[in-house]
């Protein structure tokens, strides 16, 4: 009778231990999937950041500003005689 109870207790402990292992394995897989998801998002943000830096460098470039002024705003460089220099 005592051995049956002892075996039952050991069996229950063994079952609970197996369930704990299954749960921890499942949880670790969920965490791993979340880490992978966040790493993919980080990679995408890094690519986007690089593209924005390139775009910023292109927009700031002097030739780009002059080109936009000529094409979109239809500005022209005045002749040298019409330029007035103001001293501070």
Secondary structure, 3 states (H helix, E strand, C coil): CHHHHHHHHHHHHHHHHHHHHHHHHHHHHHHHHHHHHHHHHHHHHHHHHHHHHHHHHHHHCHHHHHHHHHHCCCCCCCCHHHCCCCCC
